[in-house]
């Protein structure tokens, strides 16, 4: 597996987003299937694994800890704080954004226990809590670095301005934001800010939440708990419009001699050596297909045709609904 850099870490050019195993796209997979995916990724040279306190309200960190503890020295471990499940009076949990220093430090202690590790290599602020100055949240993360509980600090879904404010408090190692052919917002400002500051860029949802994987998704068949049900791009009218892009996209994949998912990942890899995509999957076959994208070569002409076909002007619908949009701090196209 080819390598890329996050601070002092050399990581695989494609990492693994572990969220899907426990969260977001329907019922979690079995423990046995999750273990197969994680260990196959490691066996295939993946050395960058991404989880969060939010995913499954801690169950994803627990899963990663149980499966990966014997192999802890072989990979770079990333997790996130600042957005997690908070238990209610009836025993249920709800998602809460909380960037207060005391919450960040408590979440880190819980993560270390669940992940069965002494230190987290890269610890992100999952969302900037706009009620708390970014300097205060990053200051708490800086304390955790000094205490040896985390090695580096990351931010997720932040603007260029917020990144610069945070970086002035403590060096930021990575910014993680959605980035793919159909979500191009990082190109407005934050990618350049990362490059100015020497910050790696980690791209989540690099295959557009499954949209760029080839066959048209059946949105009517999404599980009741699938988070895509609330995303405007998967609403019936927008989905119908977006599906019209797929025949030409799939033809470009055929021209490039790769699968549609590989084309989406290869496009990201060609956008800069500082970009590390972290696709997620519950399927070993899909995992192996994703990882082969590191060997796909795209010329400038094909890159330009891809970008002309799928971009912020040709994709129908916002990436998030109004509530979720209010919670992120990213630049948007006018």
N, C-alpha and C positions, 0 to 999 in steps of 0.2 A: 504494500500500500504506500502510495506517495505521501509525503509529509507536508504540513504547513505549521506555522508558528502562532502560538498564543503566549505572549510574554516569553518566559524562559522554557515553555513546554513545546516540544515537537509532537504534534498530534497528527493522526491520519487526516488526509485531505477531505474525507467524508467521515463525519461522526455518526452516532446513533442517537436520535431523540427517543427517549424511552417512554414518553407520555402515553402513546397508543396502547401500551401493554396493560394499562390500568385505568384509562381515563379518556374521555372526550368523544370517542367515536362509537359508543355503544357499550355493551357488556365487556368487562375485562376478559382477556384470554385466560386459559388455565395456567396454573403455575408451571406445569411441564412445558407447555408451548412457549411461555415467556422465557423460560430457562434455555430452550433450544435457540430462540432468537438471539438472546444475549451472548451465549457461548459461541454460537456460529459467527456472530460479528467479531468477537475477540479472536477466534481462530482464523478469520479472514483478514486480520490486520487492523481492525478498527481499534484505535487507542484513545477515543474521546467519547465519553458517555454522558448524556445530559438528562437530568431529572429535576424534580422540584417538590417542595413541600405541598404545593397545591394538588399535584397529580394523584388522584385517588385519595385526597386528604391524608397524605402520608404513606399510603400503601405502596406507591411506586418506589419511594426511597427505601422502604422495607424490603421490597422485592429485589431491587438492585443490590442492597446490602447483603442479603442472604445468598444470592447467586454469585456475586462478584468478589466477595470478601477473600476467597482463596487466591484470587488473581490481582489483588489490589495494586501491586507494584508494576503491573503491566499496562496500566492505562491512566489517563487524566480524567478525573471525576469532577463534573460540574453539577451544582444544584442551585436552588433559588430560594430566597426569602422575600418577605414583604407582601405576599399574597398567599393565604392559606385558609383551611377550613376551621371555623370556630364553632364549638359545640353549643347548641341551643338547649333550652329547658326541656324539650321533648326528646333529647338525645340525638337529634339530627344535626348535621353540620351545614353551615353556609359559607360561601366564599367571601372573604373579607380582605380588603387592601389595608395594610397597617405597616407603615414605615417608621414607627417610633423606635428609637434606639433600644429600649428595653424589650420590645417585641422581636426585633431582629436578633438580639442576642439569645433570647429564649428559643426562637425558631432554629437557630444554629445548633444549640445544644440538643434539641430534639432530632435534628437531622443527623448529627454525628452518631447519636445512639441508633437511629434506624438504619443508617448506612454502614454501621459497624466499622467505623474508621476513626482515626485520631485527627485527621485533617481533611478538609475539602479543598481540592486544588483551585477551583474557580467557583466563587460564590456570587451569584447575581442578585441584585435588587430586582425582583420579578416585575414590579410596577412601581413607579414613583408615586408615593402617597402625597397628593398635592396639598394635604393639610400639614405636611411636615417639610421644612426646608430640605432640599436635596443634600445640602452640606451636613445636616444633622444625621441623616440616614447613612451617608457615606462615612461620616465620622465614626459611627458605630461599627461599620464594617472594617474600618481602619484599625479600631481597637481589637477586633477579632484577628486581624493579621498580626498585630503585635503580640497577641496572646498565643499565636501559633495554631489557632483553630481553623483558619483558612489561609491559603497561600496568596491568592490574588482576588481582585474585585471585578465584577462585571455589572453591567446595567442592561435592562431589557426594555424595549419600546420607549426610548427616550429621543428627544430632539437634539440637534447639534448644540444648541445653547445650554441645555441641561447637562449634556456630556462635558462640555467645557467647564461648567461650574463644578461638577463632581471631580473632574480630573485635577482641578486646582487644589482640592482637599487631599486627594490620594490618587496615585496613578491608577487609571482604569485599564484593565488588561483586554477586555472584550465588550462589545455591544452586541446583544442578540435582538434581532427584529425579524419580522416576517419579510421575506424577500424571494421573489420568483418572477418569472415573466409576467404574471398577472398582478403582482403587487410590487410596484416600482418605487414606492415612496422613499426608500433609503437613498435613491439617486438624487433627491432634491437637495439634501444638505448633509445628512449624518454620515454617509459613506466618506465624503471628503473630509469631514471633521475627524473621523477615525484615522484617516491617512495622515492628516496633519499632525495628529497626536501619537501616532504609532500604535493605535488600538486595533486589535483584530476584529473582524466582523463575522458573526455567526448567524447564518441564515436559517430560520425555522420555517416550516411549511414550504420547502423548496419545490415540491411537486404540486403546489396549489391545492392542498388538502385533498389530493387524489384526482383533481380535475385533469392534470397533465399526464396521467398514467395510461392514456390510450382509450379504452372503451368509455363511452359516455356513462356517467354515473346515473343511477336510478334514484333521484332524490326522494321519490315517494316511498322508497323502501328503506330510508334511513331509520335507524333505531330511535325510539322515543327520546333517548338521552343523548343523541348525537348533537354535538354543539353546532354543526353545520345547519341544523334546522332554523337557527336564529340568525344566520348570516345572509344578508341580502343577496349575495351572488348566487345562492342556491334556491332563492324563491322562484316559483315556477316561471314567471315571465323572463326574469333575468337569466335563469338557467337555460331556457329555450334559446335565448339570444346567444349565450356564450357557447352552447354546444355547436353552433354554426361555425365556430373557429376550429373545431377539432379535425375535420377532414384535411384541411390544409396543413395543420400542425402535424398530424400523423404522417402526411406525405413527406414533410421535411425530415421527420425521424427516419423514414425509410430511405430517403436520399442520403442521410448521414450514416446509414448502416447501423442504427441502434434502435432501442426501444423508446417509446415516448417518454417514459420516466427518465431514462438515461439522457435523453436530449435536454430535458429541463435541468438536470443536475450538471451536465457538461456545460450548458450555457452559463450557469453560476460560476463554475470553476474557471471558465475563460474570462469572467469579468474582473478577476484580480486574484493574485496569489495570497491576498490577505483575507479572502472569503472562504469560510468553512461551512458548507451546508450540513444540516443534521436531519435527514429524512427519518421518519419513523414508520414502522410497519409491525404487523403481527405475523407476517408470513416469512419463512426462511427463503422461499423462492423469490419473493419480492426484494428481500434484503440483498440476495446475491446479484439480482438484476441491478439494483441501485449502485452497489459498490463497483460494478464494472464500468460505471460512467467515468471513472478516473482515466480510462484509456481511450475515451472518445475524443476525436480531434474535430474541431469545427473551424472552418475558414471564415475570414472576415465577411465574405458575402453571405454565407448562411446565417451568421450571427445577425447581420443587418436585416435579413428577411424575417427571421424569427421575431426580432424586436418590432418590426413594422406590423407583423401579424397580431401579436398579443402584447398589449400595453395598456396604459391607464385610459386611453381614449377608445379602445376597441372592446374592453371588458365592461359588461353591464353590471351595475350594482356596487355598493360600498363593500369593503371587506368585513366590516363590523356593523352591528346595529347601533342605534344612537347611544344606548347605555354604555356599551363597550368602547365606542369611540371616545366618550367623555373620560374614560379611565386611562387612555394612553396619551403619550406626550410627543407623538411623532408629527413631522411635517406632513401636510396634505397638499395635493395638487389643487390649484385654483380652478 
